[in-house]
Amino acid sequence: MSHYKEKANQKFVVTTEHRHVKNIWEIVYYINYEGVFVLGDKEIPYEKNTVMLIPPNVMHYEFSTSAIELYFITFKPVLEHNPNGFAFRDYSSHFFENMFAQCFYLKNSKPINWQSNLSMVLGCIEQYLASLESIGEISIAEQLKQRISERFTDSSLQIGQLLEEMPLSAWYQRKLFKEATGMTLTQYLNKIRIDYACSLLANSTMPIKSIAISSGFEDPYYFSRMFKNIKGSNPMLWRKQHLKFSLNQDDKSSGEHEP
């Protein structure tokens, strides 16, 4: 394929920092171990099955306490939505691991029709990259917000669970979300939970402890602290100021007290 250099793939072990710049895009697939990838002035943690898309003309290198085993491909297409490159995990389908292994085998073993087969594999990689690029930065944040809105009442929900469900690295998703919303994912999750709790406080006679649990807070005391941090007052006082109807005596005695 014309989009790719003839030298399609290499696999090697890096034991020291190898600072370099290329005038063409690179894809690096980390086969094992953990470390830090430095792209210009950014440090990006990586682990096994991480895929890095590296833009041209930017100094980069990686370092790790262990030897780094990786595949890499150099290619020419411009990624319009991600001109600065990005990272993602390939842990679910192992698409990139399989494709890179095929490239490595075809390029080095040179079986019959290896060049046409290699072009087919590279074409699959290019189509996969195009699908990732179409995700776009804004929609990543929107997808994360949607997932949180669907599951925020579950007190066992962990941000890490949400990040693992997306085809991009946790670091990159956190970065995109903060840039799009001005908040971290944890801050956003707590905001959604507290906003929901406010709706229950203002429109129901549920005890505060029950509201805390219904809003995704397992610990009512932590709920009260988080509520005050976000709203500036404790749940009981906020309810008195915003309740849309009067509590009768039975409602007040049903557990309406601060944890």
N, C-alpha and C positions, 0 to 999 in steps of 0.2 A: 504494500500500500504506500502511496506517495506521502501519506501523513507521518510515516514512521521512518526513522533511519534504518539503513540496512542492518546495522548492528543492533538487533532487536532486544536482546536480553543478556544479562550476566548475573551470576550468582557468586558472591564472594564473602569473605569474612573480614570485617574491619576491627582492628584491635586498638587503634589510636585515632585521635581527631584527624579528619581528612578534609580540610577546608578547601572548597572549590566553588567555581562559578561556571555555569554553562549558558550558552546562548540559545537554548532550546528547553522546552518543558521536560520534566522528568517525573516518573512514577516510581516510588520506592515502596517495596513491600517487606516489612520486618517479619522474619520467619520465627524468631525466638527472642527471649530476654526482654529487658526493659531498659530505658535510657531517656535521654533528652535530645531532641532534634532542635538545632539552632538555625533559624531562617532569618537572615538579616539581623535585626535586633530583637527578634522574638524567640523565646524558648518554649518548645512544645513537647510535653511528655509523650512518650510512646510506649507501647507494649506489644506483645505478640499479636500478630494479625492486623497491625495498624498499617494503613496505606497513606502515604504522603504524596500530594501533588505539589510539585515544586516549580514555581514560575522561572522563566529565563532571567539571566543577568542579576541574580541575587545570590550573595555568598551564603553558603550553608554547609553544615556538617553535623554529625551526631557524636555523642559520647556516652559510654556506658561502663559500668564496673566489670562487665563480661564482654566476651567477643560478640560482635554483632553479625548475625547471618541474615542476608537480605537478597532480594531480587530487585533489579531496576530496569526500567525501559525509558528511552528518550523518544520524544515525539514532538510534532510540530503544531497541532491545532491550538488555537487560542481559546481559552475558557472565558467567555464574555462576562458571565456573572461572577466569576471568582478569579479576577486577574492577579490576586495576591496569593493564590494557592489555598489549599485546605487539607485537613486530615480526617480520616474516618476509619471505623473498624470493619473488618471483613470476617466477623466471627460467626454469623448465622449460616449463610450459604457457602462460605469459603470460595466465592466466585473468583476473586483475584488470585488466591493461592493456587487454584486449579489452572487458571489461565496462564499465570506466570510459569508454573511448572511445565505446562505444555510448550510455552515459548522456549524455555531453557532446554527441554528435551529436543525439540525440532532444530533449534539453532546449532546445538552441539553434536547431535547424533546424525543429522542430515539424512533421514530415511528417504525413500522414494517420494517424490512430490512434496518434499518438505517446505519449499518456498511458498507454494500455493496454500498449503495447510497453515503455514505460519501467518500468511496474509488473512486467512479466515479467522484465526484466533485473535489477531490484532484488531480485526474489524469488530469482533464481539466486545473487546475491551473498549474500543472507541464508542460503540453504542451505549455501553454501560456508563461511561463517563458522561455522555450527553444526557442520559436520564438523571444522573446525579446533579449535573449542572442546572437542569431545568427545575430542580427543587427550589432554588433561589433562597436568599438570605431571609427575606421577610417571612416566607411561608414556613421556614424552619421554626421561627419564633411562634407563629400562629399555630403550627401543629403541636408544639409543646404546650401552649396555652390551652388548646382544646383537650389534650390528654389530661392536663391538670384539672380542668373544669369537670371532666367526666369522673374523676377518681379522688377528688380532694377530701371527700367525707370519710375515706378509708384511712384510719389512723396509722395503718401499717405501710402506707405508701412512702416510698423512698425516691428521692430525686434520681439516684443512680439507676433505679429500675426504668424510669422514663427514658433516660439517656441511652440505655442499652438497646432500646427498641428502635432507635433511629440509625441510619447507615453512616452517620458521621461520628467523629470522635467526641467524647464527653467534653474535652477542653474546647473544641471548636463550637459545639452547641451552646455551651455556657457563654462563650464570647459573643456569638450571634444574638443570643437572647438578651444579654446585658446591653448590647448596642441598640437593639430594637425597642426595648422597654424601659431602659434606665434602671432596671432592678435585676438582682440575682434571681435564680429559679426558686431558691428557698424563700426569699423575701416575697416573691409573687405568690407562692403557695400559701404562706401565712396571711397575706393580704386577702386572698380569695376566701380562706377559711374564716377570717374575722369579719369580712363583709357579709358572709352567709350567716354568721352568728348574730350580727346586728339585725338582719332581717327577722330572725327568730325572736330576738329580744323585743323588737318593736311590734311584732304581729302575733305573738303567742303568749301563753302563760306558762310555758315550759320552765322548770327550774334551771338555774344557770348551769348546774352540773350536767344536766341532760343536754343542754344546748352545746356545751363544750364537747361532749362525746359525739353529738350529731354533726358537729362542724369539723370533725377529724382530729380533735385533740384528746389523746388518751388520758392526759393528766390535767384535771381541772385547775390546779394551781399554776401550771405552766400556761394554760389558756388565759387565766386572769392576768398574768404578767405580760404575755404577748399582746393581749387586748389593750392594756394600758399603754404599752409602748407605741401601738399603732394609732389608737383613738384618743389617748391623752387622759382617759379616766377609766375606772374599773367597770366591769360589766353591770353591776347593780346600779351605780350612779348613771351610767349611760342609758339604761332602761328607763329609769325614772324621768329622764329628760326627753326621751324619744318614744315612749310607749304610746300607741295610738288609741288606747282605751284604758280605763281604770281597772286595776286589779281589785277584786273583792277580798274580803278577809280570808276566805278559804284558800284563794290563790296565793296570798301572801304567806300563809302558814304551810304551804305545800313544799317548802324547800327554797324559798326565795331569800337566800343569804349568800354572802360572798364566801367562796372556798377559803 
